Amino acid sequence: MNKEIIYVRIDEDIKKELDMLALEEQRSLNNLVVFILTKYLENAKKNKQTKKSE
């Protein structure tokens, strides 16, 4: 799979919290952000499917 580069501007406080969480989970910041985004997309897909079946 090809990897794309994106640039994101976030508040300093959010970055600090993400850095701390990544450190606690022994992940890189990049890996944590990819993990968070992947989980978000999975949940969004599940919610979309649930709404279609209602």
Backbone as a chain_set.jsonl record, in Angstrom:
{"seq": "MNKEIIYVRIDEDIKKELDMLALEEQRSLNNLVVFILTKYLENAKKNKQTKKSE", "coords": {"N": [[0.841, -1.174, 0.0], [0.575, 2.181, -0.898], [1.912, 5.001, 0.752], [0.649, 8.065, 1.828], [1.409, 11.495, 2.345], [0.307, 13.786, 4.709], [-0.398, 17.023, 5.984], [-1.11, 18.456, 9.058], [-2.568, 20.897, 11.077], [-2.593, 21.457, 14.467], [-3.719, 22.284, 17.783], [-1.33, 23.197, 20.266], [-1.67, 22.05, 22.802], [-3.205, 19.741, 22.269], [-1.387, 18.313, 20.712], [0.631, 17.838, 22.609], [-0.753, 16.153, 24.377], [-1.277, 13.978, 22.685], [1.362, 13.193, 22.131], [2.131, 12.338, 24.7], [0.348, 10.201, 25.11], [1.103, 8.501, 23.013], [3.703, 7.885, 23.845], [3.143, 6.523, 26.251], [1.87, 4.29, 25.202], [3.868, 3.156, 23.842], [4.302, 3.814, 21.131], [4.926, 5.417, 17.976], [4.227, 8.867, 17.299], [3.095, 9.207, 14.78], [2.18, 6.571, 14.248], [0.241, 6.337, 16.244], [-1.614, 8.327, 15.466], [-2.44, 7.319, 12.967], [-3.615, 4.948, 13.865], [-5.747, 5.974, 15.451], [-7.244, 7.337, 13.484], [-7.908, 5.203, 11.795], [-9.522, 3.626, 13.498], [-11.607, 5.447, 13.889], [-12.671, 5.605, 11.275], [-13.538, 2.946, 10.968], [-15.573, 2.851, 12.909], [-17.287, 4.814, 11.866], [-18.094, 3.598, 9.49], [-19.483, 1.387, 10.526], [-21.57, 2.685, 11.859], [-22.838, 3.876, 9.703], [-23.741, 1.62, 8.302], [-25.494, 0.589, 10.206], [-27.451, 2.583, 10.3], [-28.5, 2.306, 7.744], [-29.76, -0.168, 7.889], [-31.876, 0.276, 9.547]], "CA": [[0.0, 0.0, 0.0], [1.321, 3.429, -0.951], [1.689, 5.901, 1.886], [0.479, 9.467, 1.475], [1.819, 12.441, 3.375], [-0.621, 14.89, 4.937], [0.044, 17.969, 7.001], [-2.245, 18.835, 9.884], [-2.278, 21.895, 12.108], [-3.384, 21.21, 15.673], [-3.325, 23.064, 18.947], [-0.169, 22.696, 20.994], [-2.133, 21.194, 23.904], [-3.591, 18.444, 21.701], [-0.14, 17.632, 20.315], [1.29, 17.358, 23.832], [-1.5, 14.998, 24.876], [-1.025, 12.863, 21.769], [2.741, 12.745, 22.379], [2.149, 11.596, 25.963], [-0.352, 8.945, 24.886], [1.97, 7.666, 22.164], [4.793, 7.419, 24.7], [2.569, 5.524, 27.163], [1.526, 3.092, 24.425], [5.104, 2.763, 23.152], [4.067, 3.994, 19.702], [5.316, 6.725, 17.45], [3.075, 9.758, 17.142], [2.492, 8.871, 13.491], [1.451, 5.317, 14.396], [-0.943, 6.617, 17.055], [-2.574, 9.083, 14.654], [-2.988, 6.376, 11.984], [-4.486, 4.053, 14.635], [-6.947, 6.727, 15.808], [-8.019, 7.584, 12.267], [-8.424, 3.91, 11.345], [-10.643, 3.28, 14.384], [-12.695, 6.383, 13.589], [-13.283, 5.183, 10.015], [-14.26, 1.699, 11.229], [-16.81, 3.198, 13.616], [-18.153, 5.55, 10.942], [-18.675, 2.61, 8.573], [-20.465, 0.607, 11.282], [-22.735, 3.55, 12.093], [-23.519, 4.048, 8.42], [-24.449, 0.366, 8.034], [-26.59, 0.487, 11.163], [-28.51, 3.505, 9.873], [-29.13, 1.762, 6.528], [-30.584, -1.317, 8.22], [-33.024, 0.689, 10.374]], "C": [[0.888, 1.24, 0.0], [0.953, 4.302, 0.232], [1.63, 7.331, 1.37], [0.948, 10.32, 2.643], [0.752, 13.52, 3.474], [-0.041, 15.779, 6.032], [-1.197, 18.452, 7.743], [-1.781, 19.869, 10.906], [-3.191, 21.62, 13.292], [-2.87, 22.096, 16.799], [-2.171, 22.384, 19.672], [-0.582, 21.738, 22.112], [-2.527, 19.804, 23.409], [-2.347, 17.655, 21.323], [0.568, 17.063, 21.532], [0.585, 16.115, 24.378], [-1.289, 13.77, 23.991], [0.385, 12.307, 21.954], [2.818, 11.892, 23.639], [1.489, 10.224, 25.8], [0.484, 7.988, 24.05], [3.112, 7.083, 22.994], [4.306, 6.319, 25.64], [2.296, 4.206, 26.445], [2.717, 2.549, 23.637], [4.903, 2.735, 21.636], [4.731, 5.296, 19.273], [4.053, 7.57, 17.356], [2.351, 9.436, 15.837], [1.646, 7.606, 13.604], [0.177, 5.524, 15.203], [-2.012, 7.332, 16.23], [-3.214, 8.168, 13.608], [-3.966, 5.425, 12.674], [-5.811, 4.746, 14.958], [-7.833, 6.947, 14.587], [-8.645, 6.297, 11.734], [-9.628, 3.495, 12.177], [-11.851, 4.176, 14.111], [-13.429, 5.952, 12.312], [-14.071, 3.889, 10.183], [-15.595, 1.987, 11.909], [-17.792, 3.93, 12.71], [-18.829, 4.589, 9.971], [-19.741, 1.784, 9.272], [-21.73, 1.42, 11.503], [-23.538, 3.749, 10.811], [-24.329, 2.801, 8.065], [-25.646, 0.198, 8.953], [-27.751, 1.369, 10.749], [-29.229, 2.988, 8.635], [-30.083, 0.631, 6.863], [-31.8, -0.961, 9.074], [-34.235, 0.985, 9.542]], "O": [[1.828, 1.345, 0.787], [-0.202, 4.328, 0.658], [2.467, 7.749, 0.569], [0.884, 9.897, 3.797], [0.341, 14.098, 2.468], [0.713, 15.322, 6.891], [-2.203, 18.811, 7.131], [-0.724, 19.72, 11.519], [-4.412, 21.557, 13.144], [-1.742, 22.587, 16.767], [-2.059, 21.158, 19.687], [0.083, 20.728, 22.342], [-2.217, 18.803, 24.055], [-2.267, 16.455, 21.589], [1.053, 15.931, 21.498], [1.232, 15.151, 24.787], [-1.14, 12.655, 24.491], [0.583, 11.092, 21.936], [3.481, 10.854, 23.656], [2.002, 9.216, 26.288], [0.561, 6.797, 24.353], [3.445, 5.906, 22.851], [4.978, 5.301, 25.809], [2.473, 3.132, 27.02], [2.584, 1.601, 22.863], [5.275, 1.778, 20.957], [5.051, 6.154, 20.095], [2.942, 7.04, 17.336], [1.121, 9.399, 15.803], [0.519, 7.57, 13.111], [-0.86, 4.946, 14.879], [-3.188, 6.975, 16.296], [-4.423, 8.244, 13.391], [-5.029, 5.128, 12.128], [-6.878, 4.165, 14.76], [-9.048, 6.758, 14.66], [-9.787, 6.305, 11.274], [-10.642, 3.06, 11.63], [-12.988, 3.704, 14.105], [-14.66, 5.936, 12.275], [-15.15, 3.741, 9.61], [-16.625, 1.432, 11.527], [-18.998, 3.691, 12.779], [-20.011, 4.748, 9.664], [-20.788, 1.503, 8.689], [-22.838, 0.905, 11.352], [-24.768, 3.785, 10.837], [-25.459, 2.903, 7.587], [-26.696, -0.283, 8.528], [-28.907, 0.957, 10.834], [-30.432, 3.201, 8.482], [-31.108, 0.473, 6.2], [-32.664, -1.809, 9.3], [-35.282, 1.344, 10.081]]}, "num_chains": 1, "name": "protein.A"}
